[in-house]
Amino acid sequence: YEDIYCEALRVTVQAAEDAKEKHAEGWKWRWAKIGLVAVGGGVITALTAGLAAPLVGAGLVAVGGGTAIAATGAFIATSGGAIFFGVAIGGYATRMIGYKVDRRIANIEEFEFVPLSPKAMPDSAKGSMSIVLGVGGWHIEEQKVEEELKEIWGSRFGKRFARGKEVYALRWESHIQAEFGNALSSMMKSKIS
């Protein structure tokens, strides 16, 4: 099942990259991102629910005895019931993920996963479920954010601790992180001198 999850994630990431190239920044791109995240999350949830359906069905049969709950559980335990259960749970998860992501990213201007290792590149066929995600707290200069991410998470950390893994860095709200980095640097300089 790891191959199914990897392929679902790879298709989602590839679709996001394709959409990013085709669409200009703005509301269309924002809605495309929300839709892609919702569909990707819904697919993964549906696969997981479909795999768990026989266990849920058996639990309902055990709890329900001779009632309609037991009949529902018996249906869910079949292959058709597992598909129905997976689609129903996946559909609901897609709706909720889209709603929650829309609420969470309403004011976010920058949020991107930057691939740093050869396995993490979109054209790499050797993906894995073993990933490392570096999340920075501040930057010294806003213009050099990409270089800082590659140096810290790609070169220093990635080569020492994440060999053979997909290494990504999270680039988020660089201007705010640069302001924080400058304030922290100024505070340290004033305390030292």
C-alpha positions, 0 to 999 in steps of 0.5 A: 500500500506504500506504493499507492500512497506514494503514487497518490502523493506524487500525482498531487505534487505533480498536479500542483506543479503543473497548476503552478506553471499554468496559472498566474498568482492570484485568486485562481491559483489560491483556489487551485491549491486548496482544491489540490490539497483537498483532493489529495487529502481526500484520496489518501483518506479514502484509501485508508478508510477502504483498508479499514472498512473490514475492521469497522464492519466486523466491529459493527457486526460484533456490537450490533447483534441482530439489528440493522447496525449488524447488517450495515457492518456486514455490508461494510465488510464486503468489497463493495461496502469497503469501496462505498465506505472509502468513497463516503469517508473520502468525500467528507474528508475532501469537503472538510479539508478544503474548508479547513485549508481555506480558513487557515490560509486566508492571510498566508502570502507565501507557503512552499515546500522547496525540494533539496535532495535529488530524491525530492525533485519532481522528476525523480522516480525514486521517491520514498515515504521517508522524508525530512522537512526542515522548518526555519524560524528566521532569516537574516536577509529576505533576498537570500532565503533560498540560499539559506534554506539550501545551505542549512537544510540541504547541505549541512543537515541533509548530508549528515542526518538525512542520507537517502531521504527526501529532504524538503525545506518549508519556505513560509512568510519570508518577509516576516522571518527576515524582520524577526531575524533582523530584530534578533540580530540587532538585539544580540549586537546591542547586548554584546556591545 
